[in-house]
Amino acid sequence: MAGMSDLLKSFVSETAKKVVDKPNEVVVESSVTTKAVIIQIQVAKTDCGKIIGRKGRTIEALKLLCSAIKNTNFPEDSRKVNIEVLEDENSKHNYKMED
């Protein structure tokens, strides 16, 4: 379902760019599996803490808003929304937010 994926990707991208210091370095990818919509956010190394937030509060709020958008626009779809923050390809500190 490309519409749902594109809608969530656009929302996360615009929101993330407003939170970080280097909005030009925000890259958001989305994919849909049979059980989940996966949103991956890549930001500058210095912005990783801003996008995750203290104790994960910012990323948790973003996930909650994405779930609300998905459930409002696609109420018949039972997939979960998963958000992953990728610091960089070689990082061992990648952060996943799942239900």
C-alpha positions in Angstrom: 0.0 0.0 0.0 2.1 2.8 -1.3 -0.3 5.6 -0.2 0.1 4.8 3.5 3.9 4.4 3.2 4.2 7.7 1.4 2.0 9.5 3.8 3.9 8.3 6.9 7.3 8.9 5.2 6.3 12.5 4.4 5.0 13.2 7.9 8.1 11.8 9.6 10.5 13.6 7.2 8.8 17.0 7.7 8.6 16.5 11.5 12.2 15.3 11.9 13.5 18.3 9.9 11.8 20.6 12.3 13.4 18.9 15.4 17.1 18.6 14.3 19.9 21.2 13.8 20.9 19.9 10.4 17.6 19.3 8.4 19.5 18.9 5.1 20.9 15.6 6.5 17.6 14.0 7.3 16.9 10.9 5.2 13.7 9.0 5.7 12.9 5.6 4.0 9.8 3.6 4.4 8.8 0.0 3.6 5.8 -2.1 4.1 5.8 -5.8 5.1 2.8 -8.1 5.8 2.9 -7.2 9.5 4.4 -3.7 9.7 5.1 -0.4 8.2 8.8 0.3 8.8 10.0 3.9 8.8 13.8 4.4 9.0 15.2 7.8 9.9 18.8 8.7 9.3 20.1 12.0 10.8 23.5 13.6 11.4 25.4 12.0 14.2 25.0 15.2 16.4 21.2 15.1 15.9 20.6 11.5 16.9 19.9 12.5 20.5 17.4 15.1 19.4 15.4 12.7 17.3 15.3 10.1 20.0 14.8 12.5 22.9 15.3 12.0 26.6 14.4 8.4 27.5 13.0 7.9 24.0 10.2 10.4 24.5 10.5 12.2 21.2 10.7 9.0 19.0 7.9 7.5 21.1 5.7 10.5 20.4 6.5 10.4 16.7 5.6 6.7 16.6 2.3 7.4 18.4 1.4 10.2 15.9 2.3 7.9 13.0 0.1 5.2 14.4 -2.8 7.7 14.8 -2.3 8.9 11.2 -2.3 5.3 9.9 -5.3 4.3 12.0 -7.3 7.4 10.9 -6.5 7.1 7.2 -6.4 3.4 6.9 -8.6 2.0 9.7 -8.9 -1.5 8.0 -5.2 -2.0 8.0 -3.9 -3.9 11.1 -0.2 -3.5 10.5 2.0 -2.0 13.2 4.2 1.1 12.7 7.9 0.6 13.5 10.3 3.5 13.6 14.1 3.0 13.4 16.7 5.7 13.9 19.9 4.9 12.0 22.9 6.9 13.2 25.0 5.6 10.3 25.5 2.4 8.5 28.3 1.2 10.7 26.8 2.2 14.1 26.0 -0.3 16.7 23.7 2.1 18.5 20.8 2.0 16.1 17.5 2.6 17.9 14.3 0.7 17.1 10.9 1.7 18.4 8.3 -1.1 18.1 5.0 -2.0 19.7 
